[in-house]
Amino acid sequence: MDFTAAELRSGRDAYFVQHDSRSSNDVVYRMCVLESSAGMQQPLAIAIISGLMAQFPLVLLAMPVLIGLTVPKAKRQADPAPG
């Protein structure tokens, strides 16, 4: 019951025969391919990689600047660093 990629294109019907214990004869099954998965994985991969690329500059550059602007300087000097 192996199908090639060309046989499993979107919108096509695939048929296969299988022996079923509930029947005395072989049973023919029809499978309708709604959408191929390769087309769905590419946008997901692009979104994940783009998110990771945007995360690093924000975390490494923007967060220290925002913390420096929002936390008063006296409080930062009064609290000793843990360690």
Backbone bond lengths (Angstrom), bond angles and torsions (degrees), N, CA, C in turn:
res aa  C-N    CA-C-N  psi(-1)  N-CA   C-N-CA  omega(-1)  CA-C   N-CA-C  phi
1 M - - - 1.428 - - 1.527 109.67 -
2 D 1.300 118.63 40.86 1.457 122.72 177.12 1.513 109.06 -93.77
3 F 1.330 115.61 133.27 1.455 121.47 177.81 1.518 108.87 -113.87
4 T 1.309 116.29 149.21 1.458 120.37 174.90 1.523 108.52 -82.56
5 A 1.336 116.40 165.89 1.461 120.76 178.79 1.522 111.19 -63.10
6 A 1.321 116.80 -34.16 1.468 120.24 179.51 1.530 111.24 -66.60
7 E 1.331 116.83 -32.05 1.459 120.39 -179.86 1.534 112.06 -75.01
8 L 1.318 117.12 -21.85 1.463 120.82 -176.35 1.528 112.14 -106.14
9 R 1.306 116.68 41.40 1.457 120.76 175.37 1.520 109.68 -79.26
10 S 1.326 115.48 157.86 1.464 120.80 -179.29 1.522 111.43 -59.15
11 G 1.328 115.79 136.62 1.456 121.70 176.15 1.516 115.37 84.66
12 R 1.311 118.09 -0.09 1.471 119.89 -179.71 1.513 110.66 -97.55
13 D 1.327 114.92 154.70 1.462 121.49 174.49 1.519 108.74 -100.80
14 A 1.316 116.09 137.49 1.459 121.78 176.56 1.527 107.50 -119.53
15 Y 1.301 116.52 135.10 1.465 122.40 -179.01 1.521 109.11 -114.81
16 F 1.315 116.54 142.28 1.456 119.93 173.31 1.518 109.34 -147.22
17 V 1.317 114.35 153.48 1.466 122.21 -177.89 1.525 108.21 -108.31
18 Q 1.322 114.83 136.77 1.457 119.46 -179.23 1.522 108.46 -145.42
19 H 1.314 115.73 143.53 1.462 120.22 176.78 1.523 107.90 -79.50
20 D 1.316 115.65 129.20 1.458 121.66 -179.43 1.520 108.37 -118.57
21 S 1.326 117.31 133.18 1.469 120.82 -177.41 1.530 111.98 -70.64
22 R 1.325 117.34 -14.25 1.458 120.23 179.35 1.522 112.53 -84.35
23 S 1.315 116.64 -6.75 1.458 120.70 -178.08 1.526 109.09 -129.55
24 S 1.333 116.14 153.45 1.463 119.33 178.78 1.530 111.39 -81.86
25 N 1.312 117.84 -16.91 1.462 122.58 179.92 1.522 110.28 -114.67
26 D 1.324 114.25 170.29 1.457 118.76 173.50 1.528 109.46 -69.23
27 V 1.325 115.45 149.64 1.457 121.48 -177.52 1.520 109.00 -110.80
28 V 1.336 116.33 135.32 1.458 121.99 178.17 1.525 107.72 -97.85
29 Y 1.341 115.14 123.63 1.460 121.07 178.81 1.524 109.43 -107.16
30 R 1.321 115.64 145.32 1.461 121.56 175.20 1.525 107.89 -115.58
31 M 1.332 114.94 132.31 1.450 121.01 179.69 1.523 107.80 -123.36
32 C 1.310 116.95 122.97 1.469 121.66 178.68 1.520 108.32 -97.20
33 V 1.323 117.10 124.50 1.461 122.13 179.75 1.526 107.67 -86.57
34 L 1.322 116.39 112.44 1.459 120.26 -178.30 1.523 111.44 -78.87
35 E 1.334 116.48 -46.87 1.456 120.21 -179.07 1.520 108.84 -156.00
36 S 1.315 116.18 139.95 1.459 120.90 177.72 1.515 109.41 -75.32
37 S 1.319 117.69 145.41 1.462 121.07 -176.10 1.515 113.25 -79.66
38 A 1.311 119.62 -25.39 1.464 120.72 -177.94 1.525 110.69 -62.89
39 G 1.309 117.41 -34.10 1.455 120.23 179.09 1.513 112.72 -70.56
40 M 1.323 117.25 -23.37 1.463 120.53 -179.65 1.517 111.81 -87.62
41 Q 1.319 118.66 -26.15 1.452 120.92 -175.57 1.523 112.45 -79.42
42 Q 1.314 118.24 -28.80 1.457 120.04 -178.26 1.531 112.03 -64.96
43 P 1.338 120.54 -48.72 1.469 118.32 177.37 1.524 112.97 -62.74
44 L 1.308 117.43 -33.48 1.456 120.74 178.08 1.523 110.43 -65.03
45 A 1.324 117.41 -43.61 1.463 121.34 178.87 1.521 110.75 -64.15
46 I 1.309 117.41 -40.08 1.471 120.59 178.97 1.530 110.23 -64.20
47 A 1.329 117.07 -41.11 1.464 120.36 179.65 1.524 111.47 -65.86
48 I 1.316 117.75 -40.41 1.467 120.63 -179.37 1.519 110.37 -67.37
49 I 1.322 117.66 -46.26 1.469 120.88 -179.32 1.526 110.45 -64.88
50 S 1.321 117.74 -40.78 1.465 120.58 178.51 1.532 110.83 -63.82
51 G 1.316 116.48 -40.27 1.457 120.05 177.94 1.515 112.49 -63.65
52 L 1.322 116.80 -40.95 1.464 119.91 178.29 1.520 111.20 -66.86
53 M 1.333 116.88 -38.69 1.463 120.09 179.59 1.524 111.38 -67.80
54 A 1.321 118.39 -32.77 1.460 121.59 178.43 1.525 111.26 -79.17
55 Q 1.307 117.53 -26.66 1.458 121.50 -176.72 1.525 111.65 -67.82
56 F 1.310 118.47 -42.92 1.461 121.07 -174.41 1.526 113.01 -62.16
57 P 1.329 120.21 -49.69 1.476 117.75 177.79 1.526 112.65 -62.88
58 L 1.321 117.00 -36.43 1.464 118.96 -180.00 1.523 111.50 -65.96
59 V 1.320 116.30 -43.10 1.465 119.42 -177.14 1.530 110.44 -73.47
60 L 1.319 117.63 -42.26 1.462 120.00 -174.39 1.522 113.71 -81.78
61 L 1.313 118.34 -28.33 1.464 120.64 -176.36 1.523 113.02 -109.38
62 A 1.303 117.40 -51.33 1.461 120.48 -172.58 1.530 112.11 -73.65
63 M 1.312 118.44 -39.31 1.470 120.11 -177.24 1.521 112.57 -63.04
64 P 1.328 121.16 -46.97 1.469 119.25 177.52 1.536 112.50 -60.98
65 V 1.328 116.59 -36.29 1.464 119.62 178.74 1.526 109.75 -66.84
66 L 1.329 117.06 -45.29 1.466 120.05 179.47 1.520 111.77 -64.05
67 I 1.307 117.72 -39.28 1.464 120.80 178.46 1.522 109.46 -65.83
68 G 1.329 116.46 -41.71 1.466 119.95 178.35 1.511 112.78 -63.54
69 L 1.313 117.46 -31.87 1.460 120.68 179.98 1.523 112.88 -80.47
70 T 1.329 117.43 -30.35 1.461 120.15 -173.41 1.525 113.95 -95.83
71 V 1.311 119.71 -34.83 1.466 121.74 -178.78 1.525 107.93 -86.74
72 P 1.323 117.80 126.26 1.467 119.85 179.48 1.526 111.57 -60.20
73 K 1.332 115.45 145.00 1.466 120.86 -176.30 1.534 111.32 -64.12
74 A 1.319 118.10 -36.68 1.462 121.09 179.73 1.520 111.58 -63.00
75 K 1.348 117.05 -38.26 1.464 120.74 -179.79 1.529 110.24 -69.31
76 R 1.311 117.72 -37.01 1.473 120.60 179.34 1.534 110.79 -66.02
77 Q 1.346 117.44 -36.54 1.464 120.53 -179.68 1.519 111.65 -78.15
78 A 1.335 118.15 -28.91 1.461 121.37 -177.75 1.523 112.28 -76.06
79 D 1.354 117.87 -33.16 1.461 121.76 -179.26 1.523 108.94 -84.90
80 P 1.343 117.66 116.05 1.458 118.96 177.32 1.527 110.63 -71.69
81 A 1.295 115.54 150.45 1.470 120.35 179.04 1.513 108.62 -70.00
82 P 1.338 117.99 137.73 1.467 119.77 179.40 1.525 110.11 -66.27
83 G 1.282 116.59 145.12 1.452 117.96 176.44 1.423 111.52 153.14
